[in-house]
């Protein structure tokens, strides 16, 4: 819609925002009318109309099989559009049109904003299935007529209320029509079922909806008065009520077709099962985070025990081996600590890489600085845990074997995400400017425990490749090429 409006019309950004607000709400008008809606906007030179949006009803058959968005119609070809635009009124005159042997009643509703008519909604009703209307259908049609008049007057949609139509109740979920005093004039079968779920035993018609709803809700005196007003439809609001093990979602829409409130529409939906599932998910998320937190604590305890043991060993090699084990356990603990703070099993790995880099830098024999370039991005836990260990081993190896006591230097960790959504790759490079590799060194056959761990994790668990080569000038470069799932 943005592109069509800006390309063909003279509407400004505030007008376009109003059209977006209208389109976000007009499923309600379409369902109440049992009709297709097409939004036509006059072009910049005033000689044509362009259709910028279309909506089909959920409550009846469509009258348009084709997509109308983007169509251009010369002014004069559809007189009802011209009359609605020029006179600023709803136009219903005219005989039904025939489209592919289907009679269609066409009406035009001007879209007004701050006294100006921005465009026209063509309401197209398929008459092929028209029958004697029921009380429900008559209520729908009367409510649609009231909403159409509010659109023509510029009082609907409500500019201070942004509604998520995917989450809000729809017409078919349950509908209640109130008069100006909040008395129920009509309640659809689904609406009655929802109130029975809350514990209502009687019929709703003739009752004051706000008072009846407040009686069903849990007794909270400060809330009752506000709840009475909300359920009476005095203002456009969304709210939920939980009672009798049921949860009902409400949306109140005041009806002011001629500027004065004549009543309200209340849409409602039984969301009991949905909220139950959401609570289960929240409970599971909390449980998973608690598990990660406890695993982190246990790993830190193991690391502390290994550190204590290292202090009591006389053998230098034994002490170094335990200290290496402490760092390996610590790298896994960092991942679990990050997971304990998230709602899913994914982590922002850049923070983990920085913490691993800082942790390993503490063992530097000289004045070696570490830095990271590029972004690892978000990784799944099943990738992050082995990758943190791999990074720990590579950095530890670079600092222990690439630099001597008193040396100065740099270790740089670089990360590049690339590839397609199906074959996303992560290229990790760790480069130092230390003494470099010994002659005839083969990283794929080295018996070094750290490199054995790297090979096993990279090739076995991560399904990637690992190589260690001399850096272009001096030092060593380690290259990891890993497949990773991509995330938006």
matplotlib code that plots the C-alpha trace (Angstrom):
import matplotlib.pyplot as plt

x = [0.0, 2.8, 4.3, 0.9, -0.1, 3.2, 3.4, -0.1, -1.6, -1.0, -1.6, 1.0, 2.5, -0.1, -2.9, -1.1, -0.8, -4.6, -5.2, -2.9, -4.9, -8.2, -6.9, -5.7, -9.3, -11.5, -11.8, -14.4, -16.5, -16.0, -17.2, -20.2, -21.2, -20.7, -18.9, -15.7, -14.0, -11.8, -10.1, -9.9, -7.8, -7.9, -4.7, -2.6, -4.2, -7.7, -8.5, -8.4, -8.7, -6.1, -7.1, -4.5, -6.0, -8.6, -10.3, -12.5, -15.1, -14.7, -18.5, -19.7, -18.7, -16.4, -17.6, -14.0, -12.2, -9.2, -6.9, -7.9, -4.9, -3.1, -6.0, -6.5, -10.0, -10.8, -13.0, -16.5, -16.6, -17.9, -20.3, -20.9, -17.2, -17.4, -20.5, -19.0, -15.8, -17.4, -20.3, -18.7, -21.6, -22.4, -23.8, -26.1, -28.1, -27.9, -28.8, -26.7, -23.8, -23.3, -19.8, -19.4, -23.1, -23.1, -25.2, -23.2, -24.6, -22.1, -22.0, -19.4, -18.2, -16.1, -12.9, -12.7, -9.8, -9.9, -12.6, -11.0, -12.1, -9.0, -10.6, -13.6, -14.3, -16.3, -18.4, -19.3, -21.9, -22.4, -26.2, -26.2, -26.6, -29.0, -31.8, -34.2, -31.8, -31.6, -31.4, -27.7, -27.3, -29.6, -27.4, -24.3, -25.7, -26.9, -23.5, -21.8, -24.0, -23.0, -19.3, -19.6, -21.2, -18.3, -15.8, -17.6, -17.6, -13.9, -14.5, -13.4, -10.9, -9.8, -6.5, -5.3, -5.8, -3.6, -5.2, -3.5, -6.2, -4.4, -4.7, -8.0, -11.4, -13.2, -16.8, -17.3, -15.7, -18.6, -20.5, -22.7, -24.7, -25.4, -27.6, -26.5, -27.1, -25.0, -28.0, -27.6, -29.8, -28.3, -25.7, -24.5, -24.4, -20.6, -20.9, -23.4, -21.1, -18.2, -20.3, -21.4, -17.7, -17.3, -20.2, -23.3, -26.4, -29.0, -29.6, -27.7, -30.3, -31.8, -29.0, -26.5, -23.4, -20.9, -22.7, -23.2, -19.5, -18.4, -20.4, -18.7, -15.2, -13.2, -14.2, -11.7, -13.5, -11.2, -11.5, -15.2, -16.2, -13.7, -14.7, -18.4, -17.4, -15.1, -17.7, -20.4, -18.4, -17.9, -14.5, -12.5, -10.6, -9.3, -9.3, -9.5, -11.5, -10.7, -13.3, -14.6, -11.4, -12.2, -10.5, -12.4, -10.8, -13.0, -12.9, -15.3, -16.1, -18.4, -20.8, -21.2, -22.6, -23.9, -21.4, -23.5, -23.0, -26.0, -24.5, -21.5, -20.2, -18.4, -16.4, -15.3, -13.4, -12.8, -9.0, -8.9, -6.9, -4.6, -3.7, -3.3, -0.8, 1.0, 1.3, 2.7, 5.3, 6.2, 6.6, 8.7, 10.9, 11.4, 12.3, 14.8, 16.5, 16.7, 18.3, 20.9, 21.5, 22.1, 24.3, 26.4, 26.7, 27.7, 30.3, 31.7, 31.8, 33.7, 36.1, 36.7, 37.4, 39.9, 41.6, 42.0, 43.4, 45.8, 47.2, 48.0, 49.9, 53.6, 54.0, 54.2, 52.7, 49.9, 49.1, 49.0, 46.8, 44.3, 44.4, 43.6, 40.7, 39.5, 39.4, 37.6, 34.9, 34.7, 34.0, 31.1, 29.8, 29.8, 27.4, 25.0, 25.1, 24.1, 21.3, 20.0, 19.2, 17.4, 13.9, 15.1, 18.0, 19.9, 22.7, 24.4, 27.8, 29.8, 29.5, 30.6, 33.6, 34.7, 34.4, 36.4, 39.0, 39.3, 39.4, 42.2, 44.2, 44.8, 47.3, 49.3, 53.1, 53.7, 51.8, 49.5, 46.3, 43.2, 40.6, 37.5, 36.4, 33.2, 30.1, 29.3, 25.7, 23.0, 23.8, 21.9, 23.0, 24.1, 26.6, 27.6, 28.7, 31.3, 32.3, 33.1, 35.4, 37.0, 37.7, 39.1, 41.5, 42.7, 43.3, 45.0, 47.2, 48.1, 49.1, 51.0, 53.0, 53.1, 54.5, 57.4, 57.7, 57.9, 56.7, 54.3, 51.8, 48.2, 45.7, 42.7, 39.5, 37.6, 34.0, 32.1, 28.6, 27.6, 26.0, 22.3, 19.5, 19.9, 23.7, 24.7, 28.3, 30.4, 34.1, 36.1, 39.8, 42.2, 45.5, 48.5, 51.8, 53.8, 56.7, 54.8, 54.5, 57.4, 58.7, 56.9, 54.0, 50.8, 47.7, 45.7, 48.1, 49.4, 49.1, 48.5, 45.3, 44.0, 44.2, 42.6, 39.7, 39.4, 39.5, 36.9, 34.5, 34.9, 34.7, 32.5, 30.0, 29.9, 30.4, 32.9, 36.6, 39.7, 43.1, 46.2, 48.6, 51.4, 50.2, 51.1, 53.8, 54.5, 52.7, 49.9, 46.4, 43.7, 40.7, 37.3, 34.6, 31.3, 27.8, 25.3, 21.5, 20.7, 18.4, 16.6]
y = [0.0, 2.4, 2.1, 2.5, 5.6, 7.3, 6.5, 7.5, 9.8, 13.2, 11.8, 12.7, 10.4, 11.2, 10.4, 7.1, 6.3, 6.8, 4.4, 1.8, 2.2, 1.7, -1.4, -2.9, -2.6, -3.2, -7.0, -6.1, -4.1, -6.8, -9.6, -7.6, -6.7, -10.2, -8.2, -7.6, -4.3, -2.5, 0.8, 3.2, 6.4, 9.2, 9.7, 12.8, 14.3, 13.4, 11.6, 8.0, 5.8, 3.3, 0.3, 0.2, -2.5, -5.3, -7.5, -10.6, -11.6, -14.6, -14.7, -15.1, -15.8, -13.4, -11.3, -10.9, -13.9, -11.8, -9.6, -6.0, -4.3, -2.1, -1.7, 1.7, 2.9, 6.1, 8.6, 8.4, 4.7, 4.0, 6.8, 5.6, 6.2, 9.7, 10.5, 9.3, 11.2, 14.4, 14.5, 12.8, 10.5, 6.8, 5.9, 2.9, 3.8, 1.6, -1.8, -4.9, -5.6, -9.0, -10.6, -14.0, -14.7, -13.6, -10.5, -8.1, -5.2, -2.3, 0.5, 3.3, 4.6, 7.8, 7.6, 10.8, 12.2, 15.6, 16.9, 15.6, 12.6, 10.6, 7.8, 5.5, 2.0, 0.0, -2.6, -5.5, -8.0, -11.4, -11.7, -15.3, -16.7, -14.1, -15.5, -14.3, -12.8, -14.1, -12.0, -12.5, -11.3, -8.3, -7.3, -7.8, -5.6, -2.9, -2.8, -2.6, 0.3, 2.1, 1.5, 2.7, 5.9, 6.4, 5.8, 8.4, 10.9, 10.3, 8.8, 5.3, 3.8, 5.1, 6.8, 6.3, 2.5, 0.3, -3.2, -6.4, -8.1, -11.4, -11.5, -9.6, -11.3, -11.5, -11.2, -14.9, -15.6, -13.9, -10.6, -8.6, -5.5, -3.0, 0.0, 3.4, 2.4, -0.8, -3.1, -6.2, -6.1, -9.2, -11.8, -14.4, -18.1, -18.0, -15.0, -16.8, -19.8, -17.7, -16.2, -19.6, -20.5, -17.6, -19.0, -17.2, -19.4, -16.9, -15.3, -12.1, -10.2, -7.5, -7.5, -4.7, -6.2, -4.3, -5.2, -8.8, -9.1, -7.5, -10.0, -12.9, -11.6, -12.3, -9.8, -6.9, -3.8, -1.2, -3.0, -3.5, 0.0, 0.2, -3.2, -2.1, 0.8, -1.3, -4.1, -1.5, -0.3, 3.3, 3.5, 1.5, -1.0, -4.5, -6.5, -10.0, -11.5, -14.7, -16.5, -20.0, -21.4, -19.6, -16.7, -14.5, -11.8, -8.7, -5.8, -2.9, -0.7, 2.4, 3.1, 6.8, 6.9, 10.5, 11.8, 10.6, 7.2, 5.0, 1.8, -0.5, -3.6, -6.1, -8.8, -11.6, -14.9, -17.8, -18.0, -20.4, -23.1, -20.6, -19.0, -22.4, -23.4, -20.0, -20.6, -24.1, -22.7, -20.0, -22.7, -24.8, -21.8, -21.0, -24.6, -24.8, -21.6, -22.9, -26.1, -24.1, -21.9, -25.0, -26.6, -23.4, -23.5, -27.2, -26.5, -23.6, -25.9, -28.5, -25.8, -24.7, -28.2, -28.7, -25.4, -26.5, -29.8, -28.1, -26.1, -29.3, -31.1, -30.8, -31.9, -28.9, -30.9, -32.2, -28.7, -27.3, -30.2, -29.4, -25.6, -26.5, -28.5, -25.6, -23.4, -26.0, -26.4, -22.6, -22.2, -24.5, -22.7, -19.4, -20.9, -22.2, -18.9, -17.1, -19.7, -19.2, -15.6, -16.4, -17.5, -20.0, -22.3, -19.7, -17.4, -14.2, -15.8, -12.5, -12.0, -15.6, -15.1, -12.0, -13.7, -16.7, -14.4, -12.5, -15.8, -17.3, -14.1, -14.4, -17.2, -15.1, -15.5, -12.0, -8.8, -10.3, -8.5, -10.1, -8.6, -9.7, -8.5, -9.4, -11.0, -14.6, -13.6, -15.9, -19.6, -22.6, -24.0, -27.2, -25.2, -22.6, -25.2, -27.1, -23.9, -22.2, -25.2, -25.1, -21.4, -21.9, -24.6, -22.6, -19.5, -21.4, -23.1, -19.8, -18.1, -21.0, -22.0, -18.9, -16.5, -16.7, -15.1, -11.3, -11.3, -8.7, -9.5, -9.8, -12.6, -11.7, -13.6, -12.9, -14.2, -13.9, -15.2, -15.9, -18.3, -18.9, -19.8, -23.4, -23.5, -20.8, -20.8, -19.4, -18.7, -18.2, -17.2, -17.0, -15.4, -14.5, -12.8, -15.2, -17.5, -19.5, -23.3, -25.7, -27.2, -30.2, -29.6, -31.3, -30.1, -33.1, -35.6, -33.8, -35.7, -32.5, -33.0, -29.5, -30.1, -33.5, -31.9, -29.3, -31.8, -34.0, -31.2, -29.4, -32.4, -34.7, -32.5, -29.3, -31.0, -28.4, -28.2, -27.2, -26.1, -24.5, -22.7, -20.1, -16.5, -14.4, -12.4, -14.1, -16.2, -18.8, -18.7, -21.2, -21.5, -23.0, -23.3, -24.4, -24.9, -23.0, -22.4, -18.8, -16.6, -13.4]
z = [0.0, 0.8, -2.7, -4.5, -2.4, -2.8, -6.5, -7.6, -5.0, -3.3, 0.3, 2.9, 5.5, 8.1, 5.7, 4.8, 8.5, 8.8, 5.9, 7.6, 10.8, 8.9, 7.0, 10.3, 11.6, 8.6, 8.8, 11.4, 8.9, 6.2, 8.6, 9.9, 6.3, 4.8, 2.1, 0.3, 0.8, -1.7, -0.8, -3.7, -3.6, -6.2, -8.2, -8.0, -11.1, -10.0, -13.3, -11.9, -8.8, -7.6, -5.4, -2.6, -0.3, -0.3, 2.3, 2.0, 4.6, 6.9, 7.3, 3.7, 0.1, -1.7, -4.7, -6.1, -7.2, -8.4, -6.4, -7.0, -5.4, -7.9, -10.4, -11.9, -12.9, -14.8, -13.0, -14.3, -14.9, -11.4, -10.5, -7.0, -6.2, -7.7, -5.6, -2.4, -2.9, -4.1, -1.7, 1.3, 1.9, 1.8, -1.6, -1.9, -5.0, -8.1, -9.3, -8.5, -10.7, -12.3, -12.1, -13.6, -13.2, -9.6, -8.5, -6.4, -4.4, -4.4, -1.9, -1.5, 1.9, 2.0, 4.2, 6.1, 8.2, 9.8, 7.5, 4.3, 2.2, 1.5, -0.5, -0.8, 0.4, -2.1, -0.2, -2.4, -1.2, -3.0, -3.3, -4.5, -1.0, 0.4, 2.4, 5.1, 7.7, 11.2, 14.3, 14.3, 10.7, 11.3, 14.3, 12.2, 9.4, 11.7, 13.4, 10.0, 9.1, 12.2, 11.7, 8.0, 9.2, 11.7, 8.9, 6.7, 9.6, 10.4, 13.9, 13.2, 13.5, 16.9, 16.5, 20.1, 20.0, 17.9, 17.7, 16.8, 14.7, 14.9, 18.7, 19.1, 19.2, 15.8, 14.9, 14.7, 18.1, 20.0, 19.7, 22.1, 21.1, 23.8, 23.9, 25.2, 28.8, 28.5, 28.4, 26.3, 23.2, 21.5, 22.3, 19.8, 20.7, 21.0, 23.3, 25.5, 25.7, 26.8, 29.6, 30.6, 30.9, 33.3, 35.4, 34.2, 34.5, 33.1, 29.7, 28.9, 27.0, 29.1, 31.6, 32.2, 30.8, 33.0, 36.3, 35.2, 34.3, 37.5, 39.5, 37.8, 38.2, 41.4, 44.1, 44.0, 45.1, 43.5, 40.1, 40.0, 39.1, 36.3, 35.1, 34.9, 32.7, 30.5, 29.9, 29.2, 26.2, 27.2, 25.7, 23.0, 25.1, 25.3, 28.5, 29.9, 32.7, 34.5, 36.6, 37.3, 35.6, 32.4, 30.7, 28.3, 26.1, 25.4, 23.0, 23.4, 20.5, 21.2, 18.3, 17.5, 13.9, 14.2, 16.8, 19.8, 21.4, 20.7, 22.1, 21.8, 20.2, 22.5, 20.8, 23.0, 22.7, 25.1, 25.4, 28.4, 26.7, 25.0, 28.3, 29.9, 27.3, 27.6, 31.4, 30.8, 28.4, 30.9, 33.6, 31.2, 30.3, 33.9, 34.6, 31.7, 32.9, 36.4, 35.1, 33.2, 36.3, 38.4, 35.8, 35.8, 39.6, 39.6, 36.9, 38.9, 41.9, 39.9, 38.7, 42.3, 43.4, 40.5, 41.4, 45.0, 43.9, 41.6, 44.5, 46.5, 43.7, 43.7, 40.1, 37.7, 34.8, 37.0, 38.2, 34.6, 33.5, 36.3, 35.5, 31.8, 33.0, 35.1, 32.0, 30.0, 32.6, 32.9, 29.2, 29.4, 32.5, 30.6, 28.0, 30.7, 32.5, 29.3, 28.6, 32.1, 31.2, 28.0, 27.1, 24.4, 23.7, 21.7, 22.8, 21.6, 21.2, 20.9, 24.6, 25.3, 22.9, 24.7, 28.1, 26.9, 25.5, 28.8, 30.8, 28.7, 28.5, 32.3, 31.6, 29.1, 29.9, 28.6, 27.8, 25.1, 24.3, 22.8, 20.6, 18.6, 15.2, 13.3, 14.9, 15.7, 16.1, 17.7, 17.9, 19.1, 22.5, 20.8, 18.7, 21.3, 24.0, 21.8, 20.1, 23.4, 24.3, 20.9, 21.2, 24.7, 23.5, 20.5, 22.5, 25.3, 22.8, 21.1, 24.4, 25.9, 22.8, 20.7, 23.3, 25.8, 29.2, 28.8, 25.1, 23.8, 21.1, 19.9, 19.5, 17.3, 17.0, 13.8, 13.0, 9.7, 9.1, 5.5, 3.1, 2.4, 4.8, 3.9, 3.9, 6.4, 7.4, 10.2, 9.5, 12.6, 12.4, 15.4, 14.6, 16.7, 16.0, 18.2, 17.4, 14.8, 14.2, 14.4, 11.1, 9.8, 12.3, 11.3, 13.3, 12.1, 13.7, 16.7, 20.0, 21.9, 24.0, 23.3, 19.5, 19.9, 21.7, 18.9, 16.1, 17.8, 18.5, 15.2, 12.9, 15.1, 16.9, 14.8, 11.3, 10.3, 9.2, 11.2, 9.9, 11.5, 9.2, 9.4, 9.4, 6.4, 8.3, 11.5, 14.0, 13.5, 12.0, 13.0, 10.6, 11.5, 8.9, 10.5, 9.3, 11.5, 11.3, 10.3, 12.4, 11.4]

ax = plt.figure().add_subplot(projection="3d")
ax.plot(x, y, z, "-o")
ax.set_aspect("equal")
plt.show()
